[in-house]
Amino acid sequence: MRHLLSTFDLNYDDAINILDVAEEMAAISGREVKKLPALRGRTVVNLFFEDSTRTRISFEAAAKRLSADVINFSAKGSSVSKGESLKDTVQTLEAIGADAIVMRHWATGAAQQLASAGWTDATIINAGDGTHEHPTQALLDSFTLRRHLAAVRGSDSRGADLAGVKVLIVGDILHSRVARSNLWLLKTLGAEVSFAGPPTLLPVGCEAWPATIYYDLDEALAQRPDAVMMLRVQGERMHDAFFPSAHEYTRKWGLTQERYDLLTTEAYANTIIMHPGPMNRGLEICAAAADSEKNVVLKQVANGVATRMAVLYLTLTGENRPSASTLNEGVST
């Protein structure tokens, strides 16, 4: 695997392999020495043209746990603000010695362009491009789902797919790269995906996607999903009125106290609440749901480090799996 640009491009075996390697990387977090020397001497650049907390820090932690050198580049305060092109910025990073570029960009297709334009020989990892895709978020979400279901079933999550698992994604589907990446990956892994949201926040033509569309959140919840993924309302991408008011959005599409109470009943005992973050408390999710044990958002964040370690390892080493000697190298004795 040379680059990671989209979950749409991942086949079943590739997806399962990434998740299985992430399991091996997660085990490192429980060790006294939380590092592997696997990427020693490599340089990973976090190239972010949009604001980020979780994704950027997660990639930084992942790269450092693999012993890579990390450069964090923010477009704000750089030559980009003076009009420097993406090509010139990337070629500057190439000259510095970047082996991998983790890029978040406001333009759809930016990561694909960077990987195919011939501007750099570095590995490209898409950390979110416009409203297109966010593949590592989808991977960490599936990783979190696999671990949750394994705990419920008392089984090993390694090698397991998500066949038959019901995932309901709610809210601002139109602007969500997370929703798109999750759809393609979850379908590849055998899950059943549903979208619920107001018609104004569902993409034109989404009826042709391999997902069930609901225009009534309560009807969607009645299907007893295994996971309810609440999406942030992306006001920064909205230039028109997509719903009458915040109160109206919450009433019809938010995980309110009443809907959360439903999820605490016996019929939903194993249903988890997910969110890519940041959460808008009181808008798409109530405080009780945000702070409940059913909400796995902090597990998603923790699992993001292991998942991104797996992606960096696989793309930069060219190996399919780390060997036992690699995983044990550097262990304190």
C-alpha positions as CSV (number, residue, x, y, z in Angstrom):
1,M,0.0,0.0,0.0
2,R,1.7,3.1,-1.3
3,H,-0.8,5.8,-0.3
4,L,-4.1,6.0,1.6
5,L,-6.4,8.4,-0.2
6,S,-9.9,6.9,0.1
7,T,-11.8,4.0,1.7
8,F,-13.6,3.6,-1.6
9,D,-10.3,2.2,-3.0
10,L,-9.8,-0.4,-0.2
11,N,-10.7,-4.0,-0.9
12,Y,-11.8,-6.3,1.9
13,D,-8.4,-7.9,2.5
14,D,-6.7,-4.5,2.6
15,A,-9.2,-3.2,5.1
16,I,-9.0,-6.2,7.4
17,N,-5.2,-6.2,7.3
18,I,-5.1,-2.5,8.4
19,L,-7.5,-3.2,11.3
20,D,-5.5,-6.3,12.3
21,V,-2.2,-4.4,12.3
22,A,-3.9,-1.7,14.3
23,E,-4.7,-4.4,16.9
24,E,-1.0,-5.2,17.2
25,M,-0.1,-1.5,17.4
26,A,-2.8,-1.0,20.1
27,A,-1.0,-3.5,22.3
28,I,2.0,-1.2,22.4
29,S,0.1,1.3,24.4
30,G,0.0,-1.1,27.3
31,R,3.7,-1.6,27.4
32,E,6.2,0.2,29.6
33,V,8.0,1.4,26.5
34,K,5.3,2.7,24.1
35,K,7.5,2.9,21.1
36,L,8.7,0.8,18.1
37,P,11.8,1.8,16.1
38,A,10.1,0.7,12.9
39,L,10.2,4.2,11.3
40,R,13.4,5.5,12.8
41,G,15.1,7.9,10.4
42,R,11.8,8.6,8.5
43,T,10.2,12.0,8.4
44,V,6.4,12.5,8.6
45,V,4.9,15.9,7.8
46,N,1.5,16.9,9.0
47,L,0.4,19.3,6.3
48,F,-2.9,20.9,7.4
49,F,-4.8,23.6,5.5
50,E,-7.8,23.3,7.8
51,D,-8.0,23.5,11.6
52,S,-7.7,20.2,13.5
53,T,-7.1,18.9,17.0
54,R,-7.8,15.2,17.1
55,T,-6.5,14.1,13.7
56,R,-3.3,16.1,13.7
57,I,-2.4,15.2,17.3
58,S,-3.3,11.6,16.6
59,F,-1.0,11.4,13.6
60,E,1.8,13.1,15.5
61,A,1.5,10.6,18.4
62,A,1.3,7.7,15.9
63,A,4.4,8.8,14.0
64,K,6.4,9.4,17.2
65,R,5.4,6.0,18.7
66,L,6.9,4.5,15.5
67,S,10.1,6.6,16.2
68,A,9.6,8.8,13.1
69,D,10.6,12.5,13.1
70,V,7.5,14.7,12.8
71,I,7.1,18.2,11.3
72,N,3.8,19.9,11.9
73,F,2.9,22.4,9.2
74,S,-0.1,24.8,9.4
75,A,-1.1,26.9,6.5
76,K,-1.9,29.8,8.8
77,G,1.2,31.8,9.4
78,S,3.1,30.1,6.5
79,S,3.9,31.1,3.0
80,V,0.6,29.7,1.9
81,S,-1.0,32.8,3.3
82,K,1.2,34.8,1.0
83,G,-0.1,32.9,-2.0
84,E,2.3,30.0,-2.3
85,S,0.8,27.1,-4.3
86,L,0.3,23.6,-3.1
87,K,2.9,22.4,-5.6
88,D,5.6,24.7,-4.3
89,T,4.7,24.0,-0.7
90,V,5.0,20.2,-1.3
91,Q,8.2,20.5,-3.2
92,T,9.7,22.5,-0.3
93,L,8.7,19.7,2.0
94,E,10.2,17.2,-0.4
95,A,13.5,19.1,-0.3
96,I,13.4,19.0,3.5
97,G,13.2,15.2,3.2
98,A,9.6,14.3,3.9
99,D,8.9,10.5,3.6
100,A,5.2,10.9,4.2
101,I,2.8,13.8,3.9
102,V,-0.4,13.6,6.0
103,M,-2.6,16.2,4.4
104,R,-5.9,17.9,5.3
105,H,-7.1,20.3,2.7
106,W,-10.3,22.2,2.1
107,A,-10.5,21.2,-1.6
108,T,-12.1,17.9,-2.6
109,G,-9.6,15.7,-4.5
110,A,-6.5,17.5,-3.2
111,A,-4.9,14.4,-1.8
112,Q,-5.5,12.5,-5.0
113,Q,-3.9,15.3,-7.0
114,L,-0.9,15.4,-4.8
115,A,-0.4,11.6,-5.1
116,S,-0.8,11.6,-8.9
117,A,0.7,14.9,-10.0
118,G,4.4,13.8,-9.7
119,W,5.3,16.7,-7.4
120,T,6.7,14.4,-4.7
121,D,7.8,10.8,-4.1
122,A,6.5,10.9,-0.6
123,T,3.7,8.7,0.7
124,I,0.4,10.6,0.8
125,I,-2.2,10.0,3.5
126,N,-5.5,11.8,3.2
127,A,-6.4,13.4,6.5
128,G,-9.6,14.9,5.1
129,D,-10.2,16.6,1.7
130,G,-13.2,19.0,1.5
131,T,-16.5,17.1,1.7
132,H,-15.0,14.0,0.0
133,E,-13.3,11.5,2.3
134,H,-11.5,11.0,5.7
135,P,-10.3,7.4,5.4
136,T,-8.4,7.1,8.7
137,Q,-11.5,8.3,10.7
138,A,-13.5,5.6,9.1
139,L,-10.8,3.0,9.8
140,L,-10.7,4.0,13.5
141,D,-14.5,3.9,13.7
142,S,-14.5,0.3,12.3
143,F,-11.7,-0.6,14.7
144,T,-13.8,0.7,17.6
145,L,-16.9,-1.1,16.4
146,R,-14.9,-4.4,16.0
147,R,-13.5,-4.1,19.5
148,H,-17.0,-3.3,21.0
149,L,-18.6,-6.2,19.3
150,A,-15.8,-8.6,20.3
151,A,-16.3,-7.6,23.9
152,V,-20.1,-8.1,23.7
153,R,-19.6,-11.5,22.0
154,G,-16.6,-12.6,24.0
155,S,-14.6,-13.2,20.9
156,D,-11.3,-12.0,19.3
157,S,-11.7,-9.0,17.1
158,R,-8.7,-9.9,15.0
159,G,-9.7,-11.0,11.5
160,A,-13.4,-10.2,12.2
161,D,-15.5,-8.4,9.7
162,L,-18.7,-6.4,10.5
163,A,-21.1,-8.6,8.7
164,G,-24.7,-7.7,9.5
165,V,-23.9,-4.9,11.9
166,K,-26.3,-2.0,11.7
167,V,-24.7,1.5,11.8
168,L,-26.9,4.6,11.7
169,I,-25.2,7.8,10.7
170,V,-27.2,11.0,11.7
171,G,-27.2,14.6,10.7
172,D,-25.2,16.7,8.3
173,I,-24.4,14.0,5.7
174,L,-24.1,16.6,2.9
175,H,-20.9,18.2,4.2
176,S,-19.5,15.1,6.0
177,R,-16.4,13.4,4.6
178,V,-16.6,11.1,7.6
179,A,-20.1,9.8,6.5
180,R,-18.8,9.1,3.0
181,S,-15.7,7.2,4.1
182,N,-17.6,5.2,6.7
183,L,-20.2,4.2,4.1
184,W,-17.7,2.8,1.7
185,L,-15.6,1.0,4.4
186,L,-18.5,-0.3,6.4
187,K,-20.1,-1.7,3.2
188,T,-16.8,-3.4,2.3
189,L,-16.8,-5.0,5.7
190,G,-20.3,-6.3,5.4
191,A,-22.2,-3.8,7.6
192,E,-25.6,-2.3,7.0
193,V,-25.5,1.5,6.8
194,S,-28.3,3.9,7.2
195,F,-28.4,7.7,6.9
196,A,-30.9,9.9,8.8
197,G,-31.1,13.7,8.3
198,P,-33.1,16.5,6.9
199,P,-33.5,16.5,3.1
200,T,-31.5,19.7,2.9
201,L,-28.5,18.0,4.5
202,L,-28.6,14.8,2.4
203,P,-26.6,14.9,-0.9
204,V,-28.4,14.9,-4.2
205,G,-28.5,11.3,-5.5
206,C,-27.7,9.7,-2.2
207,E,-30.7,7.4,-2.8
208,A,-28.4,5.5,-5.2
209,W,-25.8,4.9,-2.5
210,P,-25.7,1.5,-0.8
211,A,-27.4,2.9,2.3
212,T,-31.0,3.1,3.6
213,I,-32.2,6.8,3.8
214,Y,-34.5,8.0,6.6
215,Y,-36.1,11.4,6.9
216,D,-37.3,10.6,10.4
217,L,-34.8,10.0,13.1
218,D,-37.2,8.2,15.4
219,E,-38.1,5.8,12.6
220,A,-34.4,5.1,12.1
221,L,-33.7,4.5,15.8
222,A,-36.6,2.0,15.9
223,Q,-34.6,-0.3,13.7
224,R,-32.3,-0.9,16.7
225,P,-28.9,-0.1,15.2
226,D,-25.8,-1.4,16.8
227,A,-24.1,2.0,16.6
228,V,-25.6,5.5,16.3
229,M,-23.0,7.9,14.8
230,M,-23.9,11.5,15.4
231,L,-22.3,14.0,13.0
232,R,-21.3,17.6,13.8
233,V,-23.3,20.3,12.0
234,Q,-20.6,21.9,9.9
235,G,-21.7,25.5,10.0
236,E,-18.4,26.7,8.5
237,R,-19.4,25.0,5.2
238,M,-22.9,26.4,5.1
239,H,-23.6,29.5,3.1
240,D,-27.4,29.1,3.1
241,A,-30.1,28.2,5.6
242,F,-30.3,24.4,5.7
243,F,-32.8,24.3,8.6
244,P,-35.1,26.8,10.3
245,S,-33.2,27.1,13.6
246,A,-30.8,25.3,16.0
247,H,-33.7,24.5,18.2
248,E,-35.6,22.9,15.4
249,Y,-32.6,20.9,14.3
250,T,-32.1,19.5,17.8
251,R,-35.8,18.7,18.1
252,K,-36.0,16.7,14.9
253,W,-32.4,15.4,14.4
254,G,-30.5,15.7,17.7
255,L,-29.8,12.9,20.2
256,T,-32.0,14.5,22.8
257,Q,-32.6,13.4,26.4
258,E,-35.7,11.5,25.3
259,R,-33.9,9.7,22.5
260,Y,-30.9,8.9,24.7
261,D,-33.3,7.5,27.3
262,L,-34.6,5.1,24.6
263,L,-31.0,3.9,24.0
264,T,-30.6,3.1,27.7
265,T,-33.5,0.5,27.5
266,E,-32.9,-3.2,27.4
267,A,-33.6,-3.4,23.7
268,Y,-30.6,-1.2,23.0
269,A,-28.3,-2.6,25.7
270,N,-25.4,-3.1,23.3
271,T,-25.9,0.0,21.2
272,I,-23.1,2.5,21.3
273,I,-23.0,6.2,20.5
274,M,-20.2,7.4,18.3
275,H,-19.1,10.9,17.2
276,P,-16.1,12.0,15.1
277,G,-15.8,15.2,17.2
278,P,-15.8,17.9,18.1
279,M,-19.2,17.5,19.7
280,N,-21.7,20.4,19.7
281,R,-23.4,19.7,23.0
282,G,-27.0,20.8,23.1
283,L,-27.2,20.8,19.3
284,E,-26.7,17.4,17.8
285,I,-26.1,15.6,21.2
286,C,-27.4,16.2,24.7
287,A,-25.0,16.4,27.7
288,A,-26.3,13.1,29.1
289,A,-25.5,11.2,25.9
290,A,-22.2,13.0,25.5
291,D,-21.1,12.0,29.0
292,S,-22.6,8.5,29.1
293,E,-20.7,5.2,29.2
294,K,-22.5,4.3,25.9
295,N,-20.6,7.1,24.2
296,V,-17.3,5.7,22.9
297,V,-15.9,9.0,21.5
298,L,-12.8,8.9,23.8
299,K,-12.2,5.2,22.8
300,Q,-12.4,6.4,19.2
301,V,-9.7,9.0,19.9
302,A,-7.4,6.4,21.6
303,N,-8.0,3.9,18.8
304,G,-7.2,6.5,16.3
305,V,-3.5,6.4,17.4
306,A,-3.2,2.7,16.9
307,T,-5.1,2.8,13.5
308,R,-2.9,5.6,12.2
309,M,0.2,3.8,13.4
310,A,-0.9,0.9,11.3
311,V,-1.5,3.1,8.2
312,L,1.9,4.8,8.6
313,Y,3.7,1.5,9.1
314,L,2.1,-0.2,6.1
315,T,2.5,2.7,3.7
316,L,6.1,3.6,4.7
317,T,7.6,0.1,5.1
318,G,5.8,-1.6,2.2
319,E,5.2,-4.7,4.4
320,N,1.9,-6.4,4.9
321,R,2.4,-7.2,8.5
322,P,5.0,-6.4,11.2
323,S,6.9,-9.4,12.3
324,A,7.1,-10.6,15.9
325,S,10.7,-9.4,16.1
326,T,9.6,-6.0,14.9
327,L,6.8,-5.7,17.5
328,N,9.1,-6.9,20.3
329,E,12.0,-4.7,19.3
330,G,12.6,-2.1,22.0
331,V,10.6,-3.8,24.7
332,S,12.0,-3.2,28.1
333,T,13.3,-6.3,29.8
